[in-house]
Amino acid sequence: MSAELAAAMELDRRITRRGAESCAELSWGWDVRHRRLADVHHLNTLLLCAPLPAEVSARDLMALADARQGDLAHRHFVLDDEPAADRLAPELLEAGWERDRTLYMALRSDPRAAPIDPRARLISEEQLREVQRLMLAEDDFGPEALPGLVRQLLEAQAALRAGTTALSCGAGQGDQVASHCTLFCEADLDNQRVALIDNVGTLHAHRQQGLARATVSAAIRAAGEWGAELVVVPADADDWPQLMYAGLGFAPLGRQASFTLRVRASDSLGPSRSEG
């Protein structure tokens, strides 16, 4: 694993841990919990950041999840060890688990030279929460959606921002905010300033207008003004936004996998990353 990929994963992990209510150290990582938001997967997860020994099996990880997450409506863990994730995935998928893959990318250009779009700007916490609320209200979470689902998701994102220095960027015509993202800033990660752009989203009616690109560009410039030495973005490894990031100067670093099992009827409160 490269130093840049390790830094990107470490910052992502710090953001999650700070946003949670509690963290317990494990042999291979951390057991993260937010009991008030118990159905939010990314705040109630096992962050397995250490390389897994070759003898560790899918059954071992399923047993660990059962032991640590037996009170939850789901089992969820994040695996930084990409070869181990590839090795264990077939058995986990056969057992009914779902896999999501994240591609970490790093900016290879001067962030201060990112394109300027007059529609994009820094936005307030109130503006961010409102556009996030509108976005979540557009999503179809299915007939089993829990009451208060949108509120819980908004609280989960707010918890992440509260734990780590964060700036919010948005874009839209005039005073309207139709697209958003969050820039997390870590002043000292292995003696360097690292910024992570996350939670990119655009209202359905305003997609295909370049607003997501404008929003991310604004975040890149903000990272440069803050003095970031490394700017990273986590993207869905199996979806198109990675192409947008590549067009803005980002290059792949490596992949991370997460695995989810729903153990009783409960709505999935979704991944932390949405892009539009």
N, C-alpha and C positions, 0 to 999 in steps of 0.2 A: 504494500500500500504506500502510495506517495505521501510526502509530508503535507502537500496541499489537500489531498483527499482526507487525510487524518484530521487536519484542522477543520475542514468543512463539516465532517461528521461530529467532531468534538463540539463545535459551536452549536450545531443543531441539537445535540444531546444536552448541552447546558441550558439552552432555551426551554427545552421540555422539562428538565428537572426543576428549574426555577419556577416554572408555571404550575408545577404540581404541588399538592399539599404535603406529600411525604415521599422520601426515597430511601429504599433499603438496599445496601450493597450486597451483591451476589458474587459468586465465584467468577462469573463471566460478564458481569455488568451491574445493572440496577433494576430494581423493582419499583416502578413509578406509580403513584396513586393520587387520585383526586376524588375522594369519596363523594363529595357533593355533586360531582359530574361523572358518576360512575360508569355511564354508558359511552363516554367519549373515549374512543379507543386510544388516541395518541397521548392522553393523559392518564391512562390506566393500562400500562404496557410493561413488558420486560425489554429493557434496552441491552441487548447482548453485544457488547462492543469488543470483547476479547476474542482472539482466534479460537475456534473450537477444536479440541483434540479430535483426531481422526476417529477415535472409538465412540464419540458421541453420536447417537442415532436420533432419528426423528422421534422415535418413541420416548427417548430421554427428554427431549424438549417438550413433547406433549405432556409428559408426566410432570415436568417442572411447571408448566403453565397451569395444569390442574391443581397442583399443590399451592401455587401462589395466588391464583385467580379464581379459586373455587366459589367465591361469593359473587362473582360477576356474571353478567349475561353473555359474556364473550371470553374468548382466550385470544391474546394478542401478544406478539413479540416482534422485535426489530432485530435483524441480523446483519451486522456490518461485514462479516466474513463472507464475501461473495462466493468463493469456491464451495464453502460449506453450505450456503443457501442453495446453490445449484445441485449439490449432492443430495440434500435432504428434501428438496421440493417434490420429487415424484411421490414419495410416500406420504408427505403431508397433504398434497392435493388429492391423493387417493382416499385419504381419511376424511375428506370434506373441508379441508382448510382452503382459504382463498389467499392468493399471493398478489402483492403489489410491489413493483420495483421502482426505486427512485434513482435517477441519474443525477449525480452531482456534476456541476459544470463551473469552471472558473473563467473570469474575465481575462482576456489576453490583450486588451488595449487600455489606453489611459482613460480611466473613468471620467475625468474632467472633460474629455472630448466626446462624450456621448451625445447623440443627436438631441437638439432642443425642439420640443413641440409645444407651441403656445397653449395647447389645451391641457397640458400636464403641470402639476404643481404639488407642493406639500399641502396636506389637508389636516384638519383637526381630528382629535379623537372622536368627537361627536359626528363629524361628517363621515368618518370611516365606519363607525358603528351603524349609521343609517344606510349607507350603500351596502354593507354586509347584510343588514336585515332584509333589504329589498332583494338581494341576490338569493338569500336562503329561502325567502318566501316563494321564489320562482321555482325552486327545486321540488321535484316529486319524490318524497321519501317513502311512498307506499302506504297501503291501508293500515299497517301496524305501527305507524309513526307515533311516538310517545307524545303526550301532552307537554307543551313547553319546550319542544325540540329546538326551535329557532333560538329561544332564549338561552338554552344550554350551550349551543354552538357559539353564540355571541360571547357568552361568559368564558368559554374555553379559550377563544382567541384573545380576549381581553386579559386573561390570566397570563398568557405567554408574553404579551406586550408589557405587562406590569412587572414581570420578573427580569427583563433584559432591556437595556436601552434600545428604544425603537422609534423610528420615524415613519409616518404614513404618507404615501403618495397617492394621488388620484388624477383622473383626467375626465374631461367632458366639455361640452360647449357652454360658454359663459360661466355661470356660477354652479352649473350642474356637475355632479360627480357620478359618473357612470362606470368607472373602472377604478380599481384600487390595488395596492400591494403594500407590504410592510417591509421596512429595512431594519434589520437587527444589527446592532453595532457592538463589537467586543473589543475593548481597548487593549487588552493584553492576553493574547492567546499564543503561548510560546514566543513571547517577545515581539509579536506583531499585531497590527490592527486589522481585524478581519470583519467584514460585513457580509450579511446573508440576506438575500431578497426572497421573500416567501409570501404565500397566500395571495397569489395574483388572481383577480377575477373581474369579469365584466358583465353587466346586466345584459340579458338576452337580446333585447331590442337594439342594443348599441354595439353588438359584435360586428366583426368584419369592417370596422372603421379605423383600425389601427390604434385604438385606445389602449389596449394592453401593452403594445409596444411603446407607446408614448409614456405610459405609467412606469414601466420598467426602466426606460431611458432616464426618467426623472430620478428614480431611485439610484441608478448608477451614478449620475452626476452628484447626488447628495452624498453618496459613499465617498466619491472623490474629494468633495469639499470637506468631509469629516476627516479625511486623511487615511482612508483604507489602503492597506498594502496588498490585501487579497480580497476580492469580491467574488462571492459564490452564489449559486442558485441551485436549489433542488427541483428537478423536473420529473414528471411522470415519464419513466423510461419507455413506455409503450404508447405514448400519445404525441401529438404534433407540436405542443409548445416548445419542445426542445429545439425545433427548427427555428422558431422565432428568436430564442436565446442565442443560437449559433449566429444568426444574422446580426445580432447586437455585439458580437465579439466573444461569446463564451465558447469554451472548448470542453469536451468531456474529461472527467477525472476518474470516475468509477461508479459502480452501482451498489446499492443497498437494497435488501429485501425485507418486507414485512409480511407476516402471516397472521390470518385472522380466522377464528372459528366461532360461529354463533351457536351457543349451547341451549338457548331457549328463545321463544318468540320475543324479539326486541328489535327496535329500529337501530340500524347502523347510523351513528352520528357522523359518519363520513370521515374521509381523510382530511388532514389539516391543509392540504394543498389543492387549490382549485385554480384553473387557468382558463381564461377566455379572451 
